[in-house]
Amino acid sequence: MTQRATKRPEGFVKPAHWTNDPAPAPKAAKDEPDPRGLSPTRYGDWEQNGIAVDF
């Protein structure tokens, strides 16, 4: 079994943008009214020119 590296190689310099801070919590989704009718993300299909389109 190959051992896993647990230390960085000599001469490694951590990039300035790296951080140990935890990832931010996701923001709550906004429930915005759909100006064209029913929400496609809720009902699963889109309507274009009177034809239901499902992807």
Secondary structure, 3 states (H helix, E strand, C coil): CCCCCCCCCCCCCCCCCCCCCCCCCCCCCCCCCCCCCCCHHHHCCEEECCEEECC
